[in-house]
């Protein structure tokens, strides 16, 4: 979905550019051709990047190192390699190890998408008004950062810069922990209880519908930060547990009000930035 959406938007917004798509699955290539996701869809990874100015990986995190190794000799000097993955420390490490010095890696994380997967869910407006995080280190080529920033802005995004480590810490809390929590919530209930679940439960657990194989890679690639996030959540749950066991209604109310106020502030900020429609 993310790769297809990037290809569609690039064709719409970047003028006379050539967009080439690759998938190792014949079925995906067939669907992509039918949807005109890219100007050309090929069945060979190496040939897909020849002559490219920008290469975007939209694959599971743990495929990156192998892909870097496979394309390194097919990339032209000055090419920029990026991705749309949810963790960044390991990709930066792999890129430094595998890519030649005259090819530049910059991490990208457009905060867009849904629990859906598959090229058939691609949309050319997916990145409109979305934040896109670019991850950079002291060794990252600044010209490549400027080029990629311009690229994502023309794709409809607001661009922010972070270090890979800061990115992974932040998104362990606001993205990876919610997925773990939604999965745990579903696993904590049996079919009988779930039969009575209402809209609130469905909203709370929505992200657990995401593809398991993609999320295995994300969580393992950011395991340490996810572990710390889980510990913080456990501390908050313990606060509720202690207050309930003590019959301390005032404390329970204070915890609920604090959460309500933080969410109200979050919604206000999202509305101000036009990430939500009132």
ChimeraX attribute file (.defattr): number of C-alpha atoms within 10 A of each C-alpha:
attribute: neighborCount
match mode: 1-to-1
recipient: residues
	/A:1	19
	/A:2	27
	/A:3	20
	/A:4	23
	/A:5	23
	/A:6	26
	/A:7	24
	/A:8	23
	/A:9	22
	/A:10	22
	/A:11	19
	/A:12	15
	/A:13	14
	/A:14	12
	/A:15	8
	/A:16	9
	/A:17	11
	/A:18	13
	/A:19	19
	/A:20	18
	/A:21	23
	/A:22	22
	/A:23	18
	/A:24	11
	/A:25	9
	/A:26	12
	/A:27	9
	/A:28	16
	/A:29	20
	/A:30	13
	/A:31	14
	/A:32	23
	/A:33	15
	/A:34	11
	/A:35	14
	/A:36	14
	/A:37	28
	/A:38	23
	/A:39	15
	/A:40	15
	/A:41	19
	/A:42	17
	/A:43	14
	/A:44	12
	/A:45	16
	/A:46	16
	/A:47	15
	/A:48	21
	/A:49	22
	/A:50	16
	/A:51	13
	/A:52	19
	/A:53	15
	/A:54	19
	/A:55	21
	/A:56	18
	/A:57	20
	/A:58	18
	/A:59	16
	/A:60	16
	/A:61	24
	/A:62	16
	/A:63	13
	/A:64	20
	/A:65	18
	/A:66	11
	/A:67	17
	/A:68	21
	/A:69	15
	/A:70	15
	/A:71	18
	/A:72	16
	/A:73	12
	/A:74	15
	/A:75	26
	/A:76	16
	/A:77	14
	/A:78	16
	/A:79	19
	/A:80	23
	/A:81	24
	/A:82	23
	/A:83	23
	/A:84	24
	/A:85	23
	/A:86	26
	/A:87	27
	/A:88	27
	/A:89	17
	/A:90	18
	/A:91	24
	/A:92	20
	/A:93	12
	/A:94	16
	/A:95	24
	/A:96	17
	/A:97	13
	/A:98	17
	/A:99	21
	/A:100	18
	/A:101	12
	/A:102	13
	/A:103	19
	/A:104	23
	/A:105	28
	/A:106	23
	/A:107	30
	/A:108	27
	/A:109	20
	/A:110	22
	/A:111	19
	/A:112	15
	/A:113	16
	/A:114	14
	/A:115	11
	/A:116	15
	/A:117	15
	/A:118	13
	/A:119	18
	/A:120	16
	/A:121	14
	/A:122	23
	/A:123	19
	/A:124	20
	/A:125	15
	/A:126	23
	/A:127	24
	/A:128	16
	/A:129	19
	/A:130	22
	/A:131	19
	/A:132	22
	/A:133	24
	/A:134	25
	/A:135	26
	/A:136	21
	/A:137	14
	/A:138	7
	/A:139	9
	/A:140	16
	/A:141	16
	/A:142	14
	/A:143	12
	/A:144	19
	/A:145	20
	/A:146	10
	/A:147	13
	/A:148	21
	/A:149	21
	/A:150	14
	/A:151	17
	/A:152	22
	/A:153	17
	/A:154	17
	/A:155	26
	/A:156	19
	/A:157	22
	/A:158	20
	/A:159	20
	/A:160	13
	/A:161	15
	/A:162	14
	/A:163	16
	/A:164	22
	/A:165	17
	/A:166	13
	/A:167	19
	/A:168	25
	/A:169	18
	/A:170	14
	/A:171	18
	/A:172	27
	/A:173	19
	/A:174	11
	/A:175	15
	/A:176	24
	/A:177	20
	/A:178	20
	/A:179	22
	/A:180	18
	/A:181	17
	/A:182	20
	/A:183	17
	/A:184	13
	/A:185	14
	/A:186	17
	/A:187	10
	/A:188	10
	/A:189	12
	/A:190	9
	/A:191	10
	/A:192	8
	/A:193	10
	/A:194	13
	/A:195	9
	/A:196	8
	/A:197	12
	/A:198	9
	/A:199	8
	/A:200	9
	/A:201	14
	/A:202	14
	/A:203	10
	/A:204	15
	/A:205	19
	/A:206	16
	/A:207	19
	/A:208	20
	/A:209	14
	/A:210	15
	/A:211	12
	/A:212	10
	/A:213	9
	/A:214	16
	/A:215	18
	/A:216	13
	/A:217	18
	/A:218	21
	/A:219	21
	/A:220	14
	/A:221	20
	/A:222	21
	/A:223	15
	/A:224	14
	/A:225	21
	/A:226	24
	/A:227	15
	/A:228	15
	/A:229	21
	/A:230	19
	/A:231	12
	/A:232	13
	/A:233	15
	/A:234	12
	/A:235	12
	/A:236	12
	/A:237	12
	/A:238	12
	/A:239	14
	/A:240	18
	/A:241	13
	/A:242	13
	/A:243	17
	/A:244	13
	/A:245	8
	/A:246	10
	/A:247	11
	/A:248	12
	/A:249	11
	/A:250	10
	/A:251	16
	/A:252	16
	/A:253	13
	/A:254	11
	/A:255	15
	/A:256	13
	/A:257	12
	/A:258	11
	/A:259	12
	/A:260	12
	/A:261	11
	/A:262	12
	/A:263	12
	/A:264	12
	/A:265	12
	/A:266	12
	/A:267	15
	/A:268	14
	/A:269	13
	/A:270	14
	/A:271	13
	/A:272	11
	/A:273	13
	/A:274	12
	/A:275	14
	/A:276	12
	/A:277	8
	/A:278	8
